[in-house]
C-alpha cells in the first residue's frame, strides 16, 4: 500500500475514524493499531504498515 496521510475525525470506544487528506474518504480502524497519544485532530502518516503521528509545525 502506498503512503497516505490521515486526520483522526472521530473516536468511538476502541475505534477511530480516519479521513484521507487527499481523497476525503473515511477509514474505520481499531485504536490499538494507532500510535499512543492519538486523539481527535491528530495527523497521521501511514507507510509500510505503520501509522506515525505527524508533529505540528
C-alpha positions as CSV (number, residue, x, y, z in Angstrom):
1,X,0.0,0.0,0.0
2,X,1.3,3.4,-0.9
3,X,2.0,6.1,1.8
4,X,-1.1,8.1,2.9
5,X,-1.8,10.9,5.3
6,X,-4.9,10.9,7.6
7,X,-6.6,13.1,10.2
8,X,-8.5,11.5,13.1
9,X,-12.0,12.8,12.8
10,X,-13.8,10.7,15.4
11,X,-13.1,8.2,18.2
12,X,-15.8,5.9,19.5
13,X,-14.9,3.3,22.1
14,X,-12.0,1.3,20.8
15,X,-12.3,2.5,17.2
16,X,-11.2,5.7,15.3
17,X,-12.4,7.2,12.0
18,X,-9.6,8.5,9.9
19,X,-10.1,10.8,6.9
20,X,-7.7,10.6,4.0
21,X,-6.3,14.1,3.4
22,X,-6.3,13.7,-0.4
23,X,-9.4,11.8,-1.2
24,X,-11.5,12.7,1.9
25,X,-12.5,9.0,2.2
26,X,-13.1,7.7,5.7
27,X,-11.4,4.6,7.2
28,X,-12.7,2.9,10.4
29,X,-9.8,1.3,12.4
30,X,-9.1,-0.1,15.8
31,X,-7.3,2.3,18.2
32,X,-4.9,-0.5,19.1
33,X,-3.3,-0.1,15.6
34,X,-2.6,3.6,16.1
35,X,0.3,5.2,18.0
36,X,-0.1,6.1,21.7
37,X,-1.3,9.6,22.1
38,X,-3.7,9.5,19.1
39,X,-6.7,11.8,19.6
40,X,-9.3,13.6,17.5
41,X,-7.5,16.1,15.3
42,X,-4.2,14.1,15.3
43,X,-2.5,14.0,11.9
44,X,-1.1,10.5,10.9
45,X,1.2,9.3,8.2
46,X,0.8,5.7,7.1
47,X,3.7,3.9,5.4
48,X,5.0,0.3,5.4
49,X,2.1,-1.0,7.6
50,X,2.7,1.6,10.3
51,X,1.0,4.8,11.5
52,X,3.1,7.7,12.7
53,X,2.0,10.9,14.4
54,X,2.9,13.9,12.2
55,X,4.2,16.7,14.5
56,X,2.5,20.1,14.4
57,X,4.6,22.8,12.7
